[in-house]
Amino acid sequence: MQLAFSETSPYVRKVRICAIERGLADNIELVPTTVLPTEKNPEYTRDGNPLGKIPALRLDCGQVIYNSGVICEYLDSLPGGDQLIPADASRWAVLTQHHLASGILDALVALRYETWLRPENLRWSDWAEGQQRKAFQAMDWFEAHPEMRHGPLNLAQISLGCALGYWNFRFADLDWRQYSGLKAWYAEFSQRPSMQATQPPA
């Protein structure tokens, strides 16, 4: 399998962590891929993801699947280590929490584009503040539900770890450490070998 990736993408990181945790990383070739919303990449949109987003996973049969959540679910369906998405009734809670953590990433990536990529004279402060508000509202929920941070490793925990890692990476001055429960959890979670192996470059 081949994974279109960038070292700085938190969505790619989520997929790589899932692969490592399930013992599948050696089966995946990492293919560096550059995508930006302001630049064309016709080869990738033709042969990878038509939306021009990463990650995308090319299977050995030639089929391409994309969206980090879909790829993680696919990896979870393969033989390997402990599954990251439960098969019992808790499956729906884990998937919902995974998407909530992914929503933090969506808000932060949108904020990154607004404050870094968009020309300064075109930036919309109210919209940027709205993205921050979304991220903090989701953090309020995670802080108030410590039970999701405990128990066997699952996709929601991985997604939350990637969200906090990206927050540290891109918005160190936008402090989330007021959340004492999440702060303590992340200090431990970030030491997992899979998290250490996928850290973005300094």
C-alpha positions in Angstrom: 0.0 0.0 0.0 1.1 3.6 -0.6 0.1 6.5 1.5 0.2 10.1 0.1 1.6 12.0 3.0 3.1 15.1 4.5 5.0 15.1 7.8 3.1 18.2 9.0 -0.4 17.0 8.3 -2.3 15.9 11.4 -4.7 13.9 9.3 -1.8 11.9 7.9 -0.4 11.5 11.4 -3.6 10.0 12.6 -3.4 7.3 9.8 0.2 6.6 10.5 -0.5 6.2 14.2 -3.3 3.8 13.5 -1.0 1.8 11.2 1.7 1.6 13.8 -0.6 0.7 16.6 -2.1 -2.1 14.6 1.3 -3.4 13.4 0.7 -2.5 9.8 3.2 0.3 9.2 5.7 -1.9 7.4 3.1 -2.7 4.8 2.7 1.0 3.9 5.0 3.0 1.6 5.0 6.7 2.4 4.8 8.9 -0.7 5.6 12.6 0.0 2.9 14.7 -1.5 2.5 18.5 -1.6 -1.0 20.0 -1.6 -2.1 23.5 -1.0 -5.6 25.0 -1.5 -4.1 27.8 -3.6 -2.0 25.5 -5.9 -2.9 22.9 -8.4 -1.5 19.3 -8.3 -3.1 17.8 -11.4 -1.3 14.4 -11.1 -2.5 13.9 -7.5 -6.1 15.0 -8.2 -6.2 12.7 -11.1 -4.6 9.6 -9.5 -5.2 10.3 -5.8 -7.9 12.4 -4.2 -9.9 14.6 -6.6 -10.3 17.1 -3.8 -6.6 17.6 -3.6 -6.4 16.7 0.0 -4.2 14.2 1.9 -4.0 11.5 3.0 -5.0 9.1 0.3 -4.2 5.4 0.5 -3.6 3.3 -2.7 -4.3 -0.3 -2.0 -2.4 -3.1 -3.5 -5.3 -3.8 -5.9 -4.9 -0.2 -7.2 -8.0 1.2 -5.6 -7.5 4.6 -3.8 -9.4 5.5 -0.6 -9.2 8.9 1.0 -10.3 10.8 4.1 -8.3 10.0 7.2 -11.3 8.5 9.0 -12.1 6.2 6.1 -8.5 5.1 5.9 -8.3 4.4 9.6 -11.5 2.3 9.4 -10.0 0.4 6.5 -6.8 -0.3 8.4 -8.8 -1.4 11.4 -10.6 -4.0 9.2 -7.3 -5.7 8.4 -5.7 -8.5 10.4 -3.3 -7.0 12.9 -3.1 -5.9 16.6 -6.0 -4.9 18.8 -8.7 -3.1 16.9 -9.1 0.7 17.5 -12.9 0.8 16.7 -15.0 -1.4 19.0 -17.4 -3.8 17.5 -19.9 -3.6 20.3 -22.3 -0.8 21.2 -19.5 1.5 22.2 -18.5 1.8 18.6 -20.8 4.7 18.0 -19.5 6.7 20.9 -15.9 6.1 19.7 -16.7 7.2 16.2 -18.6 10.2 17.4 -15.8 11.3 19.6 -13.3 10.7 16.8 -15.3 13.1 14.6 -15.4 15.7 17.4 -11.7 15.6 17.8 -11.3 15.7 14.0 -13.5 18.8 14.2 -10.9 20.5 16.4 -8.4 19.7 13.6 -10.7 21.1 11.0 -11.1 24.4 12.9 -7.4 24.7 13.6 -6.4 24.0 10.0 -8.9 26.5 8.8 -7.5 29.0 11.3 -4.0 28.2 10.0 -5.0 29.0 6.5 -6.7 32.2 7.6 -3.8 33.5 9.6 -0.9 32.2 7.5 -1.9 31.7 3.9 -4.5 34.4 3.3 -3.1 37.9 2.6 -3.2 40.0 5.8 -5.5 42.7 4.3 -8.1 40.0 3.4 -8.2 38.2 6.8 -11.5 38.1 8.6 -11.0 38.3 12.3 -14.6 37.4 13.3 -14.3 34.2 11.2 -10.9 33.3 12.8 -12.4 33.9 16.2 -15.2 31.5 15.3 -12.8 28.8 14.4 -11.1 29.2 17.8 -14.4 29.1 19.5 -15.3 25.8 17.9 -12.0 24.3 19.0 -12.4 25.4 22.6 -16.0 24.3 22.7 -14.9 20.8 21.7 -12.2 21.0 24.3 -14.8 21.8 26.9 -16.6 18.6 26.1 -13.5 16.4 26.2 -12.4 17.9 29.5 -15.9 17.2 30.9 -15.8 13.6 29.8 -12.6 12.0 31.2 -14.0 8.5 30.7 -13.2 8.7 27.0 -9.5 9.1 27.7 -9.3 5.9 29.7 -9.6 2.2 28.8 -8.2 0.4 25.7 -6.6 2.6 23.0 -9.2 3.6 20.4 -9.5 5.9 17.4 -11.1 8.7 19.3 -8.1 8.9 21.7 -5.7 8.9 18.7 -7.7 11.7 17.0 -7.6 13.8 20.2 -3.9 13.2 20.6 -3.3 14.4 17.0 -5.5 17.4 17.6 -3.6 18.5 20.7 -0.3 17.8 18.9 -1.2 19.9 16.0 -2.4 22.6 18.4 1.0 22.7 20.0 2.8 22.6 16.6 0.9 25.5 15.0 -0.6 27.5 17.8 1.7 27.4 20.8 0.5 30.9 21.8 -3.2 29.8 21.8 -2.9 28.0 25.1 -5.2 25.0 25.7 -3.4 23.9 28.9 -6.1 25.5 31.1 -7.7 22.0 30.7 -5.9 20.2 33.5 -7.4 16.8 32.8 -6.5 17.0 29.1 -3.1 18.4 29.9 -2.2 15.5 32.2 -3.6 12.9 29.7 -1.7 14.4 26.8 1.6 14.5 28.7 1.3 10.7 29.0 -0.3 9.9 25.7 2.3 11.9 23.7 5.0 9.5 25.0 3.5 6.5 23.1 6.0 5.2 20.6 3.5 5.8 17.8 3.2 9.5 18.8 6.9 9.9 19.1 7.6 8.3 15.7 5.1 10.6 13.9 6.0 14.0 15.4 6.1 16.8 12.9 9.5 18.4 12.3 10.5 21.1 14.7 
